[in-house]
Amino acid sequence: MNLPFPLPNLPGRSDAPVWRDPFFVVGGERLRVLDYGAEPTGWTDELTSIHEDVDDEHHFTNVASREHALRGVVRWAPTSNPLILDVGCSSGYMLKLLRERMPTAVVAGADCVTGPLEHLAATMPGVPLFRLGEVSPAG
């Protein structure tokens, strides 16, 4: 799978990243997660772990929320193979569901916390993953 758009250069790098499933390639270096140098947000790997211990993949409210979101994506997707970016993908529960239910979609994930992205890269090859930070409006 190729991504249907060019990727911006990483900070401090002159070579454009290219997705070569299951890696990004930047200047000959293979990267599982494309890290755009997110600033600290207050959310940590430890908070993710605590959250998942209490509120896991199978908790009824999480299942209902993902199913509701998926119905909207299926309804409004302009094609049978849309590009879907799960912003705040954390542990990848929605990514997993999207891949199962929309196998022809190009599915990618983004988050601001490194640990879950590294885990996803190891357990969900074939999903482009990005580490991004918060964006504040110019003021």
One Martini backbone bead per residue (centre of mass of N, CA, C, O) as a GRO file, in nm:
protein
  139
    1MET     BB    1   0.097   0.036   0.022
    2ASN     BB    2   0.017   0.365  -0.058
    3LEU     BB    3   0.023   0.688  -0.008
    4PRO     BB    4  -0.198   0.956  -0.136
    5PHE     BB    5   0.048   1.134  -0.009
    6PRO     BB    6   0.261   1.357   0.094
    7LEU     BB    7   0.526   1.397   0.320
    8PRO     BB    8   0.660   1.565   0.555
    9ASN     BB    9   0.926   1.664   0.687
   10LEU     BB   10   1.129   1.623   0.926
   11PRO     BB   11   1.279   1.761   1.167
   12GLY     BB   12   1.602   1.813   1.035
   13ARG     BB   13   1.517   1.695   0.753
   14SER     BB   14   1.561   1.641   0.388
   15ASP     BB   15   1.408   1.380   0.366
   16ALA     BB   16   1.144   1.230   0.244
   17PRO     BB   17   0.897   1.049   0.342
   18VAL     BB   18   0.825   0.691   0.297
   19TRP     BB   19   0.595   0.442   0.241
   20ARG     BB   20   0.711   0.092   0.327
   21ASP     BB   21   0.571  -0.159   0.397
   22PRO     BB   22   0.611  -0.131   0.752
   23PHE     BB   23   0.762   0.146   0.667
   24PHE     BB   24   0.948   0.417   0.698
   25VAL     BB   25   1.148   0.618   0.475
   26VAL     BB   26   1.456   0.800   0.576
   27GLY     BB   27   1.740   0.810   0.429
   28GLY     BB   28   1.741   0.475   0.473
   29GLU     BB   29   1.563   0.482   0.719
   30ARG     BB   30   1.379   0.286   0.944
   31LEU     BB   31   1.034   0.357   1.043
   32ARG     BB   32   0.750   0.293   1.237
   33VAL     BB   33   0.750   0.596   1.342
   34LEU     BB   34   0.644   0.918   1.268
   35ASP     BB   35   0.832   1.184   1.418
   36TYR     BB   36   0.734   1.534   1.483
   37GLY     BB   37   0.800   1.640   1.772
   38ALA     BB   38   0.630   1.643   2.020
   39GLU     BB   39   0.496   1.803   2.264
   40PRO     BB   40   0.411   1.816   2.566
   41THR     BB   41   0.066   1.737   2.707
   42GLY     BB   42   0.028   1.544   2.989
   43TRP     BB   43   0.036   1.285   2.845
   44THR     BB   44   0.107   0.938   2.918
   45ASP     BB   45   0.196   0.616   2.933
   46GLU     BB   46   0.087   0.577   3.221
   47LEU     BB   47  -0.202   0.681   3.166
   48THR     BB   48  -0.270   0.473   2.955
   49SER     BB   49  -0.241   0.226   3.137
   50ILE     BB   50  -0.453   0.304   3.344
   51HIS     BB   51  -0.690   0.333   3.150
   52GLU     BB   52  -0.676   0.029   3.043
   53ASP     BB   53  -0.726  -0.112   3.317
   54VAL     BB   54  -1.027   0.018   3.341
   55ASP     BB   55  -1.068   0.078   3.003
   56ASP     BB   56  -1.119  -0.138   2.780
   57GLU     BB   57  -1.195  -0.277   2.475
   58HIS     BB   58  -1.477  -0.422   2.617
   59HIS     BB   59  -1.616  -0.189   2.705
   60PHE     BB   60  -1.933  -0.090   2.642
   61THR     BB   61  -1.875   0.213   2.576
   62ASN     BB   62  -1.650   0.164   2.370
   63VAL     BB   63  -1.802  -0.011   2.173
   64ALA     BB   64  -2.032   0.189   2.113
   65SER     BB   65  -1.852   0.421   2.014
   66ARG     BB   66  -1.713   0.274   1.779
   67GLU     BB   67  -1.970   0.189   1.626
   68HIS     BB   68  -2.075   0.473   1.579
   69ALA     BB   69  -1.830   0.581   1.424
   70LEU     BB   70  -1.831   0.367   1.198
   71ARG     BB   71  -2.106   0.433   1.077
   72GLY     BB   72  -2.018   0.717   0.986
   73VAL     BB   73  -1.787   0.636   0.801
   74VAL     BB   74  -1.947   0.453   0.612
   75ARG     BB   75  -2.159   0.665   0.528
   76TRP     BB   76  -1.930   0.910   0.444
   77ALA     BB   77  -1.767   0.762   0.256
   78PRO     BB   78  -1.669   0.830  -0.078
   79THR     BB   79  -1.547   0.538  -0.075
   80SER     BB   80  -1.423   0.206  -0.056
   81ASN     BB   81  -1.111   0.358  -0.023
   82PRO     BB   82  -1.041   0.527   0.220
   83LEU     BB   83  -0.891   0.777   0.413
   84ILE     BB   84  -0.791   0.704   0.758
   85LEU     BB   85  -0.752   0.907   1.052
   86ASP     BB   86  -0.657   0.824   1.381
   87VAL     BB   87  -0.698   1.050   1.624
   88GLY     BB   88  -0.599   0.909   1.909
   89CYS     BB   89  -0.528   0.584   1.894
   90SER     BB   90  -0.339   0.463   2.095
   91SER     BB   91  -0.418   0.119   2.110
   92GLY     BB   92  -0.608   0.056   1.835
   93TYR     BB   93  -0.914  -0.021   1.839
   94MET     BB   94  -1.017   0.134   1.588
   95LEU     BB   95  -0.816   0.030   1.382
   96LYS     BB   96  -0.902  -0.262   1.400
   97LEU     BB   97  -1.196  -0.219   1.312
   98LEU     BB   98  -1.141  -0.085   1.040
   99ARG     BB   99  -0.983  -0.326   0.916
  100GLU     BB  100  -1.216  -0.531   0.939
  101ARG     BB  101  -1.464  -0.349   0.800
  102MET     BB  102  -1.234  -0.184   0.598
  103PRO     BB  103  -1.012  -0.341   0.399
  104THR     BB  104  -0.979  -0.100   0.163
  105ALA     BB  105  -0.869   0.091   0.350
  106VAL     BB  106  -0.675   0.363   0.450
  107VAL     BB  107  -0.499   0.320   0.755
  108ALA     BB  108  -0.428   0.554   1.021
  109GLY     BB  109  -0.216   0.681   1.294
  110ALA     BB  110  -0.243   0.913   1.584
  111ASP     BB  111  -0.022   1.056   1.837
  112CYS     BB  112   0.150   1.187   2.144
  113VAL     BB  113   0.231   0.894   2.234
  114THR     BB  114   0.477   0.657   2.214
  115GLY     BB  115   0.415   0.374   2.334
  116PRO     BB  116   0.156   0.291   2.174
  117LEU     BB  117   0.288   0.320   1.894
  118GLU     BB  118   0.506   0.104   1.929
  119HIS     BB  119   0.309  -0.125   1.982
  120LEU     BB  120   0.152  -0.103   1.717
  121ALA     BB  121   0.392  -0.148   1.524
  122ALA     BB  122   0.428  -0.449   1.630
  123THR     BB  123   0.101  -0.545   1.601
  124MET     BB  124   0.036  -0.341   1.325
  125PRO     BB  125   0.120  -0.401   1.050
  126GLY     BB  126   0.044  -0.161   0.789
  127VAL     BB  127   0.031   0.095   0.985
  128PRO     BB  128   0.047   0.415   0.978
  129LEU     BB  129   0.249   0.614   1.210
  130PHE     BB  130   0.197   0.911   1.416
  131ARG     BB  131   0.372   1.173   1.583
  132LEU     BB  132   0.187   1.424   1.747
  133GLY     BB  133   0.081   1.737   1.833
  134GLU     BB  134  -0.036   2.009   1.941
  135VAL     BB  135  -0.264   2.259   1.820
  136SER     BB  136  -0.243   2.606   1.802
  137PRO     BB  137  -0.375   2.887   1.756
  138ALA     BB  138  -0.315   3.168   1.623
  139GLY     BB  139  -0.264   3.493   1.819
   0.00000   0.00000   0.00000
